[in-house]
């Protein structure tokens, strides 16, 4: 197929000697993805996640959404050929509309057979955190090389589902979003084996991806470590609103002491996280897990039932399903490394109360949190 011209090719934005429908490498695992998660802070039981993936070297664009209310998670997944409409951020009934760069984003899921639809606008409550470039090698081969930015948001709009309609109040619905691009490995068999960080399967590791916010400021960090207290990757900031004169503060160290509920359902119970900042100060945050969660296998993270991210469905594809999160057999099937979901939590820093989403998983060999670990093959 010949290269294609698009609207961006009229701008001075080229980085390589190709048109904007191509990327610098032929690696099929090169992708660009967006994700967002919003939740109702008044109930602690409702969460909406959605995302979109763009795979130039597979000629695929895909999208997904998941709504959890109580213990029911409703999912939709869809895919299409990327070309010739490679500039569109739209797959089936789901589309993403940037309204104001890095400030406001609209995500819409039109009516469909799942009976879940929404029209949600995300407005940044802080500046975005641009992560450090995340590079990993496996036997000398680059398997993970990407850049990501993460933003804290407040949400407004509506969500419709089979039992009714939710109105999203800007003051009550909080959340986060991210945008990443680069190379990242994905499972091929859908057996759930952890592959996002290659070292995790070799010597055990703990992964923790956490955006949280309070009124007037927030925190984002991404941490992996194999030896407790010694990060193999750490990127994070204390973040302030877009027009705030204060400078965001880099997180240079993290001390965490967390407890987990045991049994089939492995999840955050409570604990303390202490952030060491570049200016020499510390911020201590106490966290407590709340009921709401969305299992990320809905978006094919770590694969599910033989499906994987970026899969070529040979054209338009749409599926939907419902998961009963009160069923231990379902939960056991969906978990990855003791986690594998976006988990809502309450945060307290001094007298301030905030909320956030925590993603976590651990594999055997990591000594600090044995209660969280699951089989390396899950």
Helices and strands as residue ranges (DSSP letters): G 7-10, E 30-40, E 46-55, E 60-69, E 72-81, E 90-91, E 94-100, E 104-109, E 117-124, E 129-130, E 134-138, E 141-161, E 164-168, E 173-184, H 200-203, E 206-214, E 217-227, E 230-240, E 249-261, E 267-277, E 282-295, G 296-299, E 317-324, H 328-334, E 341-349, E 352-362
